[in-house]
């Protein structure tokens, strides 16, 4: 039977009881270091989006190549977290943390000075792999080092500040692009890396509750294929000429998923314990987190385009507009932790869902042409508050419902909430935005007195995207104002389709939590039953 190492490097016969209240020495410094490492992994997620127009001009890149630049980081991160989380559980979380932070340095440098678009895409994927080593490991260490109410508060700060830093990415990138070349956005983490490495070496304990079980490397490879094909298929689903590619990815992904499930059921040391994943607290929290974090990423994805295309904001102004979301995530997180302890994860998740729902309703009602900033900031603040409330119980439920030796599995799932949630919601909202925009613009053309003068080729360009319509408007200066005005109105109509889909997804997630996540008393009984089951499984005399 497997044992695990204690903080001083020895071994014990069973896991430390999660309910025992404990914290590491110099706990504030340790937590600050782990949050700093999370920032190294989080900041690069969204910075490429702001720089895509400059990258496209620098390399004369196709839209597909630009999409790969944008998704490459999330692809490397999402595909690797489950496997690397298990590697950290077995061979040392601190070592994996340091390797991830150090690897992010050459990845960032290669991206900043990439000689070709292919090298840039590869550098983004490698950067995501580095983040896959570092980011989920920070949550694993929090789970292993803290217990009781202290763990809840630590996770709250980790979740809120991590989400806030992701929201700050576009602002930082916009400021850099005002003064430097496109590659500068990939260097934002260099000062943080220089600080994080020595702090990690000095402060973070080694070998904390790590398992001695072998790593399921075959399962790890299958998990990479499953997640990678899913992320790529979702991102290419909106491309009209990529049907064959999407179908091929789907076939490979389904085959890999079947192989992964069979492997996990048959191997004595599974990478992803399906029995643990089937626990009600775990899987409901995982689904709830995917929708919540995906809603934030989807709102930022649509919002950046709305602010720049419709309201005419600069990249810096558009990035700054997201600040209310970041601010409220940080402000709400401590209150979320207290609410979890007082009322349980279910109530806290539902409060978060209510705020996210109010944010999307505000976007549908108020985000129109000529909208004032307070209308934009209000919606972002509501969504940020919702993520601040829901992020803590989602992560806390994942880590609290598995044994500490499986912290890597729980933290990998928590990371997948953000990456897969963002990919899914951005893709769904993006497809609906594109369809709604094209439908609205076609309707405006059909109702125009000059409809018979618009050729099929010109109409295709006008309905393709807002950027395409803006380029077309420059070719017909006598109609520039009319075309731009129609494009803005069509974009608003299209984003209404997207935000309505966001409302539906939030309602589905809220219903899932309301009906299936256990109430506080039942939650405590289930957690106690899980701990007893895990203790019995770890006790060689049981």
C-alpha positions in Angstrom: 0.0 0.0 0.0 1.2 3.5 -0.8 2.6 5.8 1.8 3.4 9.5 1.6 6.3 11.7 2.7 5.9 14.0 5.6 7.1 17.7 5.5 10.4 16.7 7.0 11.1 14.0 4.4 10.0 10.9 6.3 7.1 8.7 5.5 3.8 8.0 7.3 1.3 5.3 6.8 -1.7 7.5 6.0 -2.8 10.9 5.0 -2.8 13.8 7.4 -6.5 14.4 8.4 -7.7 17.3 6.3 -9.9 18.6 9.1 -6.8 19.3 11.4 -6.0 23.0 11.3 -2.5 23.7 10.3 -0.3 26.1 8.2 3.3 26.2 7.2 6.0 28.3 8.9 6.0 31.8 7.5 2.7 31.0 6.0 2.1 34.5 4.6 5.4 34.6 2.7 4.8 31.0 1.4 1.3 31.9 0.2 2.6 35.1 -1.4 5.3 33.2 -3.2 2.7 30.7 -4.5 0.4 33.5 -5.7 3.4 35.1 -7.4 4.2 31.8 -9.3 0.5 31.7 -10.2 0.9 35.2 -11.7 3.8 34.0 -13.8 1.5 31.4 -15.3 -1.7 33.5 -15.5 -0.5 36.8 -17.1 0.5 35.4 -20.5 -3.0 33.8 -21.1 -4.7 36.9 -22.6 -1.8 39.2 -23.6 -1.5 37.7 -27.1 -5.1 38.7 -28.0 -4.3 42.4 -27.8 -1.2 42.0 -30.0 -2.8 39.8 -32.7 -3.3 42.7 -35.3 0.4 43.7 -34.9 1.5 40.0 -35.1 -0.6 39.5 -38.3 1.0 42.5 -40.0 4.6 41.5 -38.9 4.3 38.0 -40.3 1.6 38.4 -42.9 -0.2 35.6 -41.0 -3.4 33.9 -41.9 -6.3 34.0 -39.5 -5.8 30.3 -38.6 -2.2 31.1 -37.7 -3.3 33.9 -35.5 -5.9 31.7 -33.8 -3.1 29.2 -33.0 -1.0 32.0 -31.5 -4.0 32.9 -29.3 -4.9 29.4 -28.3 -1.4 27.9 -28.1 -0.8 28.9 -24.5 -4.1 27.5 -23.2 -3.6 24.4 -25.4 -0.2 23.6 -23.7 -1.6 24.4 -20.3 -4.9 22.5 -20.5 -3.4 19.4 -22.2 -0.6 19.0 -19.6 -2.1 19.8 -16.2 -3.5 16.3 -15.3 -0.3 14.4 -16.2 2.0 17.0 -14.7 -0.1 17.2 -11.5 0.5 13.5 -11.0 4.2 13.9 -11.7 4.4 16.5 -9.0 2.5 14.3 -6.5 5.0 11.6 -7.1 8.4 13.2 -7.7 8.1 16.5 -5.9 5.8 19.5 -6.3 8.5 22.1 -5.4 10.8 20.7 -8.1 8.0 20.8 -10.7 7.2 24.3 -9.7 10.7 25.5 -10.2 11.1 23.7 -13.5 7.9 25.3 -14.8 8.9 28.8 -13.7 12.4 28.5 -15.2 11.0 27.0 -18.5 8.6 30.0 -18.9 11.7 32.3 -19.3 13.1 30.8 -22.6 9.5 30.3 -23.8 8.8 34.0 -23.3 12.0 35.1 -24.9 11.4 32.8 -27.9 7.9 34.2 -28.3 9.1 37.9 -28.0 11.8 37.5 -30.7 10.2 34.7 -32.8 11.6 34.8 -36.4 8.5 33.2 -37.8 4.8 32.6 -37.0 5.5 28.9 -36.6 8.2 29.5 -34.0 5.8 31.9 -32.2 3.1 29.3 -32.0 5.6 26.7 -30.7 6.9 29.1 -28.1 3.3 29.7 -26.9 2.7 26.0 -26.6 5.9 25.5 -24.6 4.9 28.5 -22.4 1.6 26.7 -21.7 3.4 23.5 -20.8 5.6 25.5 -18.4 2.4 27.0 -16.9 1.0 23.4 -16.7 3.9 22.6 -14.4 3.7 25.6 -12.2 0.1 26.8 -11.9 -1.8 23.7 -10.7 1.2 22.8 -8.5 0.6 26.0 -6.5 -2.9 24.8 -5.6 -1.5 21.3 -4.8 0.9 22.9 -2.4 -1.8 25.0 -0.7 -3.9 21.9 -0.2 -0.9 20.0 1.2 0.4 22.8 3.5 -2.8 24.3 4.9 -5.9 22.6 6.4 -9.1 23.7 8.0 -10.4 27.3 7.6 -6.9 28.5 6.8 -6.9 26.4 3.6 -10.2 28.0 2.6 -8.8 31.5 3.0 -5.6 30.6 1.2 -7.5 29.1 -1.7 -9.8 32.2 -1.8 -6.8 34.6 -2.2 -5.1 32.2 -4.7 -8.3 32.0 -6.8 -9.2 35.7 -6.7 -5.7 37.2 -7.3 -5.1 34.6 -10.0 -8.3 35.6 -11.8 -7.6 39.3 -11.3 -4.2 38.9 -12.8 -5.7 37.2 -15.8 -8.1 40.2 -16.2 -5.1 42.6 -16.0 -3.3 40.9 -18.9 -5.1 42.9 -21.6 -4.4 46.2 -19.9 -0.7 45.4 -19.4 -0.4 44.3 -23.0 -2.2 47.5 -24.2 0.2 49.7 -22.3 3.2 47.9 -23.7 1.9 48.1 -27.3 1.6 51.8 -27.0 5.4 52.1 -26.5 7.1 48.9 -27.8 6.9 46.2 -30.5 4.4 43.3 -30.5 6.9 40.9 -28.8 7.0 43.0 -25.7 3.7 41.6 -24.5 5.5 38.2 -24.0 8.0 39.7 -21.6 5.6 40.8 -18.9 6.5 38.0 -16.6 10.3 38.4 -16.6 10.5 40.6 -13.5 8.1 38.2 -11.7 10.3 35.2 -12.6 13.4 36.9 -11.3 11.6 37.3 -7.9 9.7 34.0 -7.8 12.6 31.6 -8.3 14.7 32.6 -5.2 11.6 33.0 -3.1 10.4 29.5 -4.1 13.9 28.0 -3.4 14.0 29.6 0.0 10.4 29.5 1.3 8.4 26.6 -0.2 8.8 23.3 1.7 9.8 20.2 -0.1 8.2 16.7 -0.2 4.8 17.6 1.5 2.4 14.6 1.5 3.6 13.2 -1.8 2.5 9.7 -2.9 4.9 6.8 -3.6 2.6 5.4 -6.3 4.0 5.2 -9.9 2.7 7.7 -12.4 0.4 6.4 -15.1 2.3 7.8 -18.1 0.2 6.0 -20.7 -2.9 7.6 -19.1 -1.0 10.9 -19.1 -0.3 10.7 -22.9 -3.9 9.8 -23.6 -5.1 12.7 -21.4 -2.9 15.1 -23.5 -4.5 13.8 -26.7 -8.1 14.1 -25.3 -7.7 17.6 -24.0 -5.7 18.9 -27.0 -8.1 17.6 -29.6 -11.1 19.0 -27.6 -9.5 22.4 -27.3 -8.5 22.5 -31.0 -11.9 21.2 -32.2 -13.7 23.8 -30.2 -11.5 26.6 -31.5 -11.8 25.5 -35.1 -15.6 24.7 -34.9 -16.5 28.2 -36.1 -14.3 28.1 -39.2 -16.5 27.2 -42.3 -13.6 25.5 -44.1 -12.4 23.4 -41.2 -15.2 20.8 -41.0 -12.9 17.9 -42.0 -10.3 19.0 -39.5 -12.9 19.3 -36.7 -14.4 15.9 -37.6 -10.9 14.3 -37.6 -10.0 15.9 -34.3 -13.3 14.7 -32.8 -12.7 11.1 -34.0 -9.2 11.1 -32.5 -10.4 12.7 -29.3 -13.3 10.2 -28.8 -10.9 7.3 -29.4 -8.4 8.7 -27.0 -11.1 9.3 -24.4 -12.4 5.8 -24.7 -8.8 4.5 -24.3 -8.3 6.9 -21.3 -11.4 5.7 -19.5 -10.5 2.0 -20.1 -7.0 2.6 -18.9 -8.1 4.4 -15.7 -10.5 1.6 -14.9 -7.9 -1.2 -15.3 -4.6 0.2 -14.0 -3.9 -0.2 -10.3 -2.5 3.4 -10.1 -4.7 5.6 -12.3 -3.6 9.0 -13.4 -7.2 10.3 -12.9 -9.1 8.3 -10.3 -12.6 8.0 -11.8 -13.9 6.8 -8.5 -12.9 10.0 -6.8 -14.0 12.1 -9.8 -17.4 10.5 -9.5 -17.9 11.8 -6.0 -20.9 14.2 -6.1 -19.1 17.2 -4.5 -16.2 16.8 -6.9 -17.9 16.5 -10.3 -20.6 19.1 -9.6 -18.0 21.6 -8.4 -15.9 20.8 -11.5 -18.9 21.5 -13.8 -19.9 24.6 -11.9 -16.4 26.0 -12.1 -16.1 25.4 -15.8 -19.2 27.6 -16.4 -18.3 30.3 -14.0 -14.7 30.8 -15.1 -15.8 30.3 -18.8 -18.3 33.1 -18.3 -15.6 35.5 -17.2 -13.4 34.6 -20.2 -16.3 34.8 -22.6 -17.3 38.2 -21.3 -13.8 39.5 -21.7 -13.5 38.0 -25.2 -16.7 39.7 -26.4 -16.2 42.8 -24.3 -12.8 43.6 -25.8 -14.2 43.6 -29.3 -17.3 45.6 -28.3 -15.2 48.3 -26.6 -12.8 48.7 -29.5 -15.2 48.0 -32.5 -18.4 49.7 -31.3 -17.4 52.2 -28.7 -14.0 53.1 -30.3 -11.8 52.5 -27.2 -8.1 52.2 -27.6 -6.3 49.0 -26.5 -5.3 50.6 -23.3 -8.8 52.0 -22.6 -10.3 48.6 -23.4 -7.9 46.8 -21.1 -8.5 49.3 -18.3 -12.3 48.8 -18.6 -11.8 45.3 -17.2 -10.4 46.6 -14.0 -13.8 46.4 -12.1 -13.8 42.7 -12.6 -10.3 42.3 -11.2 -11.1 44.6 -8.3 -14.3 42.9 -7.3 -12.7 39.4 -7.5 -10.1 40.5 -5.0 -12.5 42.3 -2.7 -15.0 39.4 -2.7 -12.6 36.5 -2.2 -12.2 36.9 1.6 -16.0 37.2 2.0 -16.4 34.2 -0.1 -14.1 32.2 2.2 -16.1 33.2 5.2 -19.4 32.4 3.5 -18.1 28.9 2.6 -17.2 28.3 6.3 -20.5 29.7 7.5 -23.0 28.5 4.9 -21.3 25.9 2.9 -20.1 25.7 -0.7 -23.6 25.4 -2.2 -24.9 28.7 -1.0 -21.7 30.5 -1.9 -21.7 29.0 -5.5 -25.3 30.1 -5.9 -24.5 33.6 -4.8 -21.7 33.7 -7.3 -24.0 32.4 -10.1 -26.6 35.1 -9.2 -23.9 37.9 -9.7 -22.7 36.4 -13.0 -26.2 36.1 -14.3 -26.8 39.8 -13.4 -23.7 40.7 -15.3 -24.9 39.0 -18.5 -28.3 40.5 -18.1 -26.7 44.0 -17.8 -24.7 43.3 -21.0 -27.8 42.4 -22.9 -29.7 45.4 -21.6 -27.1 48.2 -21.6 -24.3 47.3 -24.0 -25.5 49.3 -27.0 -24.0 51.8 -29.4 -23.1 54.9 -27.4 -23.1 53.1 -24.1 -21.4 55.0 -21.2 -18.5 53.5 -19.3 -20.5 53.0 -16.1 -22.7 50.6 -18.0 -19.6 48.6 -19.1 -18.0 48.8 -15.7 -21.1 47.7 -13.9 -21.4 44.5 -16.0 -17.7 43.7 -15.5 -18.0 44.4 -11.7 -21.0 42.0 -11.4 -19.3 39.2 -13.3 -16.1 39.8 -11.3 -18.0 39.6 -8.0 -19.7 36.4 -9.2 -16.3 34.8 -10.0 -15.0 36.0 -6.6 -17.8 34.3 -4.8 -18.0 31.1 -6.9 -14.2 30.6 -7.5 -13.4 29.7 -3.9 -16.1 27.1 -3.3 -15.4 25.5 -6.7 -11.7 25.0 -6.0 -12.3 24.3 -2.3 -14.8 21.5 -3.0 -12.4 19.9 -5.5 -9.5 19.8 -3.1 -11.6 18.9 -0.1 -13.3 15.9 -1.6 -10.1 14.0 -2.4 -7.2 12.7 -0.2 -4.2 15.1 0.1 -2.1 12.6 -1.9 -4.4 13.3 -4.9 -4.0 17.1 -4.6 -2.5 17.1 -8.0 -5.6 15.6 -9.6 -7.8 18.1 -7.8 -5.6 21.1 -8.7 -5.3 19.9 -12.3 -9.1 19.8 -12.5 -9.3 23.3 -11.0 -7.0 24.5 -13.7 -9.0 22.8 -16.4 -12.0 24.7 -15.1 -10.4 27.9 -16.3 -8.8 26.7 -19.5 -11.5 24.4 -20.8 -14.2 26.7 -19.5 -12.6 29.6 -21.3 -12.2 27.7 -24.6 -15.7 26.4 -24.5 -17.4 29.6 -23.7 -15.3 31.7 -26.0 -16.0 29.3 -28.8 -19.7 29.2 -28.2 -20.1 32.9 -27.8 -17.8 33.6 -30.7 -19.7 31.3 -33.1 -23.0 33.0 -32.1 -21.5 36.5 -32.3 -20.3 35.7 -35.9 -23.7 34.2 -36.9 -25.7 37.0 -35.3 -23.5 39.7 -36.9 -23.8 38.1 -40.4 -27.5 37.7 -40.1 -28.0 41.3 -38.9 -25.8 42.8 -41.6 -27.5 40.8 -44.3 -30.8 42.1 -43.1 -29.6 45.7 -43.2 -28.3 45.2 -46.7 -31.6 43.6 -47.9 -33.5 46.6 -46.5 -31.2 49.2 -48.0 -32.4 51.3 -51.0 -29.0 50.5 -52.6 -29.3 46.7 -52.0 -29.2 46.0 -55.8 -25.8 47.7 -56.0 -24.2 45.4 -53.5 -22.5 42.4 -55.2 -22.4 39.0 -53.6 -18.6 39.4 -53.1 -19.0 42.7 -51.3 -21.8 41.3 -49.1 -19.6 38.4 -48.2 -16.8 40.8 -47.1 -19.3 42.9 -45.1 -20.8 40.0 -43.3 -17.6 38.2 -42.6 -16.5 40.2 -39.6 -16.4 43.7 -38.2 -12.7 44.1 -39.3 -13.5 42.9 -42.8 -16.4 45.4 -43.0 -14.1 48.2 -41.8 -11.5 47.3 -44.5 -14.3 47.2 -47.1 -15.5 50.7 -46.0 -12.1 52.2 -46.8 -12.5 51.0 -50.4 -15.8 52.9 -50.8 -15.2 56.2 -49.1 -18.6 57.6 -50.2 -20.3 54.9 -48.1 -17.8 54.7 -45.2 -20.0 56.2 -42.5 -23.0 54.0 -43.5 -20.9 50.8 -43.6 -19.2 51.4 -40.2 -22.6 52.3 -38.6 -24.2 49.2 -40.0 -21.2 47.1 -38.8 -21.5 48.5 -35.3 -25.2 47.8 -35.1 -24.7 44.3 -36.5 -22.0 43.6 -33.9 -24.3 44.7 -31.1 -27.1 42.5 -32.5 -24.6 39.6 -32.7 -23.3 40.0 -29.2 -26.9 39.9 -27.9 -27.1 36.3 -29.4 -23.8 35.5 -27.6 -24.9 37.0 -24.2 -28.2 35.3 -24.3 -26.3 32.0 -24.7 -24.2 33.1 -21.7 -27.4 33.6 -19.7 -28.7 30.1 -20.7 -25.4 28.5 -19.7 -25.4 30.3 -16.3 -29.0 29.2 -15.6 -28.1 25.6 -16.4 -25.0 25.8 -14.1 -27.1 27.4 -11.4 -29.7 24.6 -11.7 -27.0 22.0 -11.5 -25.7 23.5 -8.3 -29.1 24.0 -6.8 -30.4 20.5 -7.4 -27.3 18.4 -7.2 -24.7 20.0 -4.9 -25.4 18.9 -1.3 -26.7 21.3 1.3 -24.3 22.2 4.2 -25.2 19.3 6.5 -25.2 16.8 3.7 -21.9 18.3 2.4 -20.2 17.8 5.8 -21.5 14.2 6.1 -20.3 13.4 2.6 -16.9 15.0 3.3 -16.5 13.0 6.5 -17.5 9.8 4.6 -14.9 10.6 1.9 -12.2 11.1 4.6 -13.1 7.9 6.4 -13.0 6.0 3.1 -9.6 7.5 2.1 -8.2 6.8 5.6 -9.4 3.1 5.4 -7.8 2.8 1.9 -4.5 4.2 3.1 -4.3 2.1 6.3 -2.4 -1.1 5.5 -3.9 -2.8 8.6 -7.5 -1.9 7.6 
